[in-house]
Amino acid sequence: MLGRCGATHAREVAPYRSWLAVALADANEPEQAAEEAKNVIAASGNLSSERTEDVPEVREVLADYGRLLLVRS
């Protein structure tokens, strides 16, 4: 679903979906939690922002964990 939406909508939805993943894990639903977390990570690969490119902390996170982001074209 997020793949069909624009970056602004995906940025708005991603935090809620990540909270859903945590809630599912807390509810002892690990399969659903993992699937939701995977969806959030995959959608996040397309959310680059010019505002964050010059932030050292963002560059550090991307350098350390960027491999986890699945860029879909």
N, C-alpha and C positions, 0 to 999 in steps of 0.2 A: 504494500500500500504506500509506504513512504517513498518508494522509488518513483511513483507517479506524481508526487507532489513537489512543489518548488522547495528551494533550500530554506526559505523563511518558514514555511509550514513544518518542514522536517526538524528545524531547530526548536520550534515550539513544542513539537510532539515528543522528541527524543527524551527529555527528562522524565516525562510521565511514563513512557514505556520502560525506562530504566527502573523507575520506582515499582512498576508492575512486576518486573523481573525479580526484584528484591522481595516483594510481597509474595510472589509465587514460591520463592525459595523458603521464606518463613513459613508458608503454609504446607511445607513438605511436598511440593510439586516440582522436583528438580528438573524433570524433562521439559516441562513448560517454561520454567525459569531460564533454562539454558537456551531454549529456542528464542525466547523474547530477548535475552541478552545478545544473542547472535544477530538478531534483526537490528538492534540498536547499534551495534558495532559496524555492521555492514552499511547501514544508512549514514553513519557518521563519516565514512570515507569520502563522501561527496559534499561535506559541509565546510570546505575551506573558506577562509575569510581574509580579505586583504588587511583588515584591521589587526588580525592576530599574527600575521607573518613576521612582523617586526618586534614581537614580544619574546624576549629570551626564554621565559618559562614555557611558553607554548612550543618554541623550537625544541627545547629540551624534552618535553613530553613526546613530541612527534619523533624525535631521534630515538628515544628509548622504546616507545610503544607503537610507533606508526606502522610497523609491520602487522599489527593486529587489525588495522583498518583495511577492509576489502573494498577497493575502488571498483565500482561497477560503471560501465559506460553505456 
